[in-house]
């Protein structure tokens, strides 16, 4: 059974990276359509792969991480120009999707829940996925990524209102899915997990709008948005008693201050 599952996982990864590679050749609304089809294919494929080790049923949250990783790679690969550099980017996409499938398989096989090490690995993979997804969303929207401005030239024009709404909504959808995955590790009731996921989505939608309004260059905006996602998860995922721990407070404050300093520094340079 394990060999059959590994074979099915490899086939799914190959299918995903093939779609990711071919998507680099399409533009505009067709790119969003391909992303939607890839998401559906990954959800169905992940269900089949994980179902090899859990015939009694696979919880929906186990399908989220590899599926979001696939569409994140589809968007992020647009940051790589067509040429030789595209090959390692596609290879990296395959490694990320495969790693997400592997960790979800391990967690699924533990009735008492994941180990601390598995939780840490899942968080790391999810944060990487979030960064790639936020970057990919910006790359899919014309003007979504702010290009550096040469000295003496005018500042970039604000993003059109319709494009800003699409940017915030797509980033919120990513946060909704990944947030639901994290919440499902802490609570067992669907309503509680869904409520927590909505909190992630709202926080990221607001953050996406504010960071894009600041017009931070290139990938700095997605990086800071990933930091917002991590800080929100740290707040939601920590018990109230642990939040009063000075060490936890200082860690969160330090990360928030560093993010603010980086953003302010870039705004000063541009000014």
Secondary structure, DSSP 8 states (H G I E B T S, - for coil): -HHHHHHHHHHHHHHHHHHHHHHTT--THHHHHHHHHHHHHHHHHHHHHHHTT-TT---GGGGHHHHHHHHHHHHHGGGS-SSTHHHHHHHHHHHHHHHHHHHHHHHHT-TT---HHHHHHHHHHHHHHHHHHHHHHHHHSTT-SB----TTS-------HHHHHHHHHHHHHHHHHHHHHHHHHH---HHHHHHHHHHHHHHHHHHHHHHHHTT-BTTHHHHHHHHHHHHHHHHHTS-HHHHT-HHHHHHHHHHHHHHHHHHHHHHHHH-
